[in-house]
């Protein structure tokens, strides 16, 4: 009796199938050991039958001798009825083979059914994968289109803002100093003698201009950001005229400490200059501090 060769199995799908696989493995090992025992028993039986036939023949010859020992006759009579038992396992083997054939057919049917189910699952999975890929492509196209529209709007807004600032700067330049009051003309002449640049701005809750503070958080050590497209080098001394909400005009002096150039990649950030106050009067600092409490100030950049 030989054990069957290992067959390809579908991976266990649960505790029951795992237990059956373990039992089948143990049974195969037992069948291998039993087959070895049957082989040895058949060999021993054949050897014993050969010995029995030889001893019977020898006893028959000895019993015919004139001086034969009476025990020889007794042994001959005893062995005459002796039979070596046969080992008949064919009936059991046949039943086992029939059972194995039936089990094999059942496993073949199971394999066919599993393959059919696997093909159906693979086809359905492929359909879902195609649907997901189509949806991802549509989403990607929508995101790219939305990003392109956003960039176009930002670029258009930046061009419009730059055009407005350029127009505003041109308007300021064309307003002409001769129309100003005599005191303003004298102030401008004094500013030119001192190498200063006159800058005007109006600061409210919606304007791009804003105050910034130094690391001390003291507005008197800070300054103001002025949105402008006119390039003003760092270190330039300027005279500022600006108006806070309520219409109160304020005049101070300062120095350009930093410059923010126009950046098409960030159209929301207006170009301009950061002017640090120099010698800010206490009463002006108080007015600015009161306004800053209603609008968060910027921080002085490094």
Wavefront OBJ file of the C-alpha trace (Angstrom):
o trace
v 0.000 0.000 0.000
v 1.517 3.307 -1.125
v 0.451 6.791 -0.139
v -1.009 9.080 -2.829
v 1.180 11.870 -4.243
v 0.501 15.331 -2.832
v -2.107 17.185 -4.907
v -2.359 20.910 -5.570
v -4.796 22.421 -3.118
v -6.808 25.576 -2.966
v -5.569 27.618 0.029
v -7.672 26.846 3.141
v -10.656 29.155 3.400
v -11.521 28.464 7.030
v -10.882 26.390 10.185
v -12.789 23.388 8.799
v -10.653 23.094 5.674
v -7.491 23.661 7.676
v -8.480 20.819 10.048
v -9.200 18.513 7.100
v -5.818 19.338 5.578
v -4.095 18.499 8.856
v -6.016 15.213 9.193
v -5.187 14.233 5.595
v -1.509 14.901 6.221
v -1.523 12.731 9.361
v -3.426 9.964 7.516
v -0.895 9.978 4.676
v 1.920 9.515 7.202
v 0.047 6.645 8.866
v -0.597 4.995 5.485
v 3.108 5.197 4.651
v 4.046 3.507 7.940
v 1.334 0.846 7.459
v 2.520 0.113 3.921
v 6.034 -0.512 5.250
v 4.671 -2.861 7.945
v 2.612 -4.834 5.373
v 5.654 -5.206 3.125
v 7.766 -6.559 5.988
v 4.946 -8.914 7.107
v 4.578 -10.364 3.595
v 8.332 -10.881 3.354
v 8.415 -12.571 6.781
v 5.461 -14.794 5.801
v 7.164 -15.927 2.603
v 10.387 -16.712 4.473
v 8.528 -18.628 7.161
v 6.607 -20.698 4.565
v 9.878 -21.609 2.866
v 11.384 -22.674 6.184
v 8.292 -24.732 6.993
v 8.509 -26.628 3.722
v 12.213 -27.320 4.244
v 11.774 -28.576 7.808
v 8.895 -30.851 6.759
v 11.027 -32.429 4.046
v 13.938 -32.916 6.443
v 11.685 -34.495 9.094
v 10.209 -36.877 6.543
v 13.677 -38.101 5.548
v 14.812 -38.460 9.160
v 11.679 -40.359 10.127
v 12.478 -43.036 7.470
v 15.838 -43.858 9.042
v 15.929 -47.249 10.922
v 17.115 -45.665 14.125
v 14.956 -42.573 13.917
v 14.222 -40.755 17.146
v 10.551 -41.000 18.145
v 10.484 -37.181 18.671
v 11.208 -36.735 15.017
v 7.954 -38.464 14.164
v 6.072 -36.298 16.637
v 7.531 -33.100 15.202
v 6.683 -34.266 11.688
v 3.093 -34.952 12.695
v 2.832 -31.537 14.405
v 4.227 -29.569 11.467
v 2.081 -31.520 9.039
v -0.971 -29.577 10.203
v 0.837 -26.228 10.583
v -0.087 -23.457 8.151
v 1.529 -20.047 7.733
v -1.326 -17.462 8.001
v -1.848 -15.347 4.913
v -2.165 -11.554 4.973
v -5.201 -10.615 2.940
v -5.438 -6.823 2.594
v -6.794 -6.681 -0.941
v -10.427 -6.231 0.162
v -9.502 -3.347 2.448
v -7.199 -1.898 -0.223
v -10.001 -2.065 -2.799
v -12.416 -0.249 -0.533
v -9.807 2.375 0.229
v -9.073 2.869 -3.455
v -12.760 3.298 -4.239
v -13.104 5.866 -1.461
v -10.026 7.725 -2.697
v -11.344 7.759 -6.257
v -14.627 9.242 -5.079
v -12.797 11.841 -2.992
v -10.576 12.634 -5.977
v -13.597 13.173 -8.217
v -15.158 15.449 -5.592
v -11.949 17.484 -5.383
v -11.799 17.741 -9.175
v -15.369 19.061 -9.234
v -14.456 21.509 -6.504
v -11.468 22.715 -8.535
v -13.649 23.246 -11.609
v -16.215 25.209 -9.631
v -13.523 27.340 -7.971
v -11.945 28.141 -11.363
v -15.336 29.223 -12.736
v -15.962 31.440 -9.695
v -12.446 32.867 -10.017
v -13.005 33.831 -13.660
v -16.270 35.584 -12.793
v -14.596 37.464 -9.924
v -11.679 38.522 -12.145
v -14.027 39.829 -14.865
v -16.069 41.803 -12.335
v -12.893 43.157 -10.716
v -11.606 44.279 -14.120
v -14.870 46.132 -14.766
v -14.655 47.938 -11.421
v -10.980 48.784 -12.034
v -11.832 50.308 -15.427
v -14.655 52.348 -13.867
v -12.321 53.633 -11.125
v -9.643 54.527 -13.698
v -12.172 56.449 -15.793
v -13.393 58.331 -12.710
v -9.808 59.170 -11.673
v -9.063 60.478 -15.170
v -12.189 62.664 -15.086
v -11.251 64.025 -11.648
v -7.698 64.760 -12.787
v -8.973 66.592 -15.858
v -11.364 68.632 -13.718
v -8.600 69.560 -11.257
v -6.267 70.576 -14.081
v -8.997 72.628 -15.749
v -9.885 74.311 -12.457
v -6.217 75.065 -11.766
v -5.825 76.536 -15.252
v -8.889 78.754 -14.775
v -7.621 79.869 -11.372
v -4.211 80.756 -12.802
v -5.867 82.682 -15.619
v -8.022 84.646 -13.139
v -5.009 85.378 -10.932
v -2.929 86.552 -13.876
v -5.786 88.742 -15.107
v -6.267 90.180 -11.599
v -2.518 90.844 -11.311
v -2.455 92.636 -14.660
v -5.506 94.667 -13.686
v -4.000 95.551 -10.292
v -0.703 96.576 -11.888
v -2.582 98.676 -14.439
v -4.552 100.375 -11.643
v -1.390 101.082 -9.679
v 0.367 102.389 -12.760
v -2.614 104.658 -13.497
v -2.715 105.827 -9.881
v 1.010 106.566 -9.943
v 0.610 108.465 -13.207
v -2.275 110.443 -11.713
v -0.176 111.385 -8.681
v 2.661 112.477 -10.911
v 0.361 114.572 -13.124
v -1.388 116.311 -10.250
v 1.532 118.744 -10.288
v 3.209 120.425 -7.406
v 2.183 123.973 -8.592
v -1.419 123.260 -7.568
v -0.365 122.603 -3.983
v -0.442 125.170 -1.293
v 2.619 127.373 -0.857
v 3.505 125.584 2.371
v 3.487 122.235 0.533
v 5.760 123.634 -2.187
v 8.211 124.879 0.407
v 8.101 121.473 2.134
v 8.879 119.764 -1.193
v 11.808 122.060 -1.824
v 13.107 121.323 1.666
v 12.648 117.584 1.062
v 14.620 117.782 -2.182
v 17.402 119.639 -0.393
v 17.509 116.874 2.234
v 17.495 114.113 -0.419
v 14.076 112.839 0.643
v 11.219 111.390 -1.421
v 7.637 112.507 -0.770
v 5.144 109.588 -0.604
v 1.372 109.737 -0.187
v -1.034 107.007 0.851
v -4.457 106.515 2.403
v -4.776 103.722 4.979
v -8.105 102.142 5.821
v -9.474 98.697 6.658
v -9.546 97.651 2.973
v -6.315 99.118 1.646
v -3.203 97.100 0.781
v -1.124 99.416 2.940
v -0.631 98.377 6.542
v 1.495 99.128 9.597
v 4.203 96.785 10.770
v 6.071 96.567 14.066
v 9.600 95.637 15.035
v 10.481 92.742 17.311
v 9.788 94.959 20.324
v 6.098 95.122 19.294
v 6.337 98.883 19.798
v 4.680 100.793 16.938
v 7.052 103.726 17.495
v 9.901 101.433 16.403
v 7.914 100.094 13.457
v 6.707 101.571 10.241
v 4.239 101.297 7.398
v 4.005 99.269 4.199
v 3.057 101.321 1.133
v 1.713 99.561 -1.946
v 3.369 101.052 -5.037
v 4.810 99.974 -8.367
v 7.404 102.805 -8.325
v 10.794 101.380 -7.398
v 12.293 103.096 -4.337
v 15.761 101.826 -3.306
v 16.382 100.630 0.223
v 17.956 103.277 2.411
v 16.048 106.112 0.747
v 14.821 108.752 3.201
v 11.169 109.605 2.645
v 8.510 111.962 3.940
v 5.145 110.301 4.423
v 1.757 111.923 4.158
v -1.077 109.533 4.949
v -4.617 109.714 6.193
v -6.231 107.363 8.717
v -9.964 106.653 8.966
v -11.686 109.781 10.234
v -9.794 112.038 7.842
v -6.898 112.994 10.125
v -3.789 113.711 8.017
v -0.446 112.563 9.457
v 3.015 113.608 8.328
v 6.126 111.678 9.434
v 9.608 110.860 8.160
v 11.156 107.449 7.578
v 13.665 105.254 5.730
v 12.924 102.520 3.159
v 14.051 99.304 4.880
v 12.703 96.604 2.535
v 11.186 96.294 -0.936
v 8.677 93.754 -2.217
v 8.864 93.329 -5.985
v 5.929 92.297 -8.177
v 5.695 88.488 -8.401
v 3.410 86.974 -11.102
v 3.370 83.705 -9.130
v 1.774 85.456 -6.151
v -0.520 88.098 -7.645
v -2.315 88.590 -4.329
v 0.844 90.099 -2.801
v 1.022 93.719 -3.848
v 4.433 95.223 -4.664
v 5.563 98.033 -2.437
v 8.073 99.260 0.155
v 8.392 99.009 3.926
v 9.243 102.385 5.501
v 10.561 102.498 9.069
v 9.591 105.550 11.087
v 12.302 107.924 12.280
v 11.519 110.165 15.223
v 7.798 109.330 15.401
v 6.056 111.877 17.693
v 4.339 110.414 20.743
v 0.896 111.761 19.823
v 1.166 110.305 16.311
v 2.302 106.957 17.730
v -0.768 106.934 19.988
v -3.098 107.559 17.038
v -1.448 104.774 15.004
v -1.538 102.358 17.962
v -5.279 102.976 18.355
v -5.794 102.151 14.679
v -3.584 99.022 14.875
v -5.827 97.613 17.619
v -8.605 97.347 14.983
v -6.367 95.834 12.311
v -3.564 93.307 12.927
v -0.159 94.803 12.030
v 2.460 93.173 9.830
v 5.855 92.066 11.189
v 9.094 93.673 10.158
v 10.868 91.148 7.876
v 14.484 90.088 8.327
l 1 2 3 4 5 6 7 8 9 10 11 12 13 14 15 16 17 18 19 20 21 22 23 24 25 26 27 28 29 30 31 32 33 34 35 36 37 38 39 40 41 42 43 44 45 46 47 48 49 50 51 52 53 54 55 56 57 58 59 60 61 62 63 64 65 66 67 68 69 70 71 72 73 74 75 76 77 78 79 80 81 82 83 84 85 86 87 88 89 90 91 92 93 94 95 96 97 98 99 100 101 102 103 104 105 106 107 108 109 110 111 112 113 114 115 116 117 118 119 120 121 122 123 124 125 126 127 128 129 130 131 132 133 134 135 136 137 138 139 140 141 142 143 144 145 146 147 148 149 150 151 152 153 154 155 156 157 158 159 160 161 162 163 164 165 166 167 168 169 170 171 172 173 174 175 176 177 178 179 180 181 182 183 184 185 186 187 188 189 190 191 192 193 194 195 196 197 198 199 200 201 202 203 204 205 206 207 208 209 210 211 212 213 214 215 216 217 218 219 220 221 222 223 224 225 226 227 228 229 230 231 232 233 234 235 236 237 238 239 240 241 242 243 244 245 246 247 248 249 250 251 252 253 254 255 256 257 258 259 260 261 262 263 264 265 266 267 268 269 270 271 272 273 274 275 276 277 278 279 280 281 282 283 284 285 286 287 288 289 290 291 292 293 294 295 296 297 298 299 300 301 302
